[in-house]
Amino acid sequence: MQIQVRINEEGALRNQRYAFTDRFTLVSELLQNARRAGAMRIEIHYDATAQVLRVEDDGRGLDDFQK
């Protein structure tokens, strides 16, 4: 038996604000995801003027976003 799930990637990313209780939970999840992807380096950049948080890591990433 095979189950296939499809998601709207853009909608899923846009609705992440409802998935986390606060910004600290979001950052913790990003760090945990990087670790699960095998990251040895994680960089966090915050642009206060633009209010943009960018997290970069050297993990292997996702082969299939649906998984």
N, C-alpha and C positions, 0 to 999 in steps of 0.2 A: 504494500500500500504506500502510495506516495502522496504527500500533502504539499501543495504549492501555495505560498502566500505572496501576495503582491501588495506593496504599499506605495503611497504617494510620497516620495522622498522629500520634495519641497514642503508639502503640508506637514509631514512629520517633524522636520526641522523647525518650521515656523511655530508649531504647537509645543515645543519643548518647554516653554515658559510655564505651562500647566503641569508638567511632569515633575518639577522640582519645587520643593517647599521654599527654598531661598537660594541666593547666589552661591553660598558656600556648598550647598548640596550639588549644584551644577559643577563647580570646580572640582569637587571630590570625584564626581562621576567621570569627568574628563581625564583626570589623573589615573583613575582606576582603569579606564579604557586603554589608555596609553600603555600602562603596565601589562595588561592582558595581551596587547599586541606585540609585546616583547621589546618595548622601548627602553633604550639605555640612556637616552637624553630627552629631556622635556624642557621646553622654553615657554615661558608665559610672558606675554607683552600686553600692556594696557595703555591705551591712548585715552587719557582723561578728557581731552577736548572733544574727540569724536565719540567718546564712551563706547569704545570697541575693545573687547578682550580677544586676544588671539593666542591659541595654544598650539604649539608645534612640537612634534616628537618624531623620533626615528623608528617607530614601530612599523610592523609589516603591513598595517592597514587592513581593510576588509576586501576580500575577494568578491563577496556577494552581499550587497547592502540589505537584501531581504532576510538574510540569516541573522 
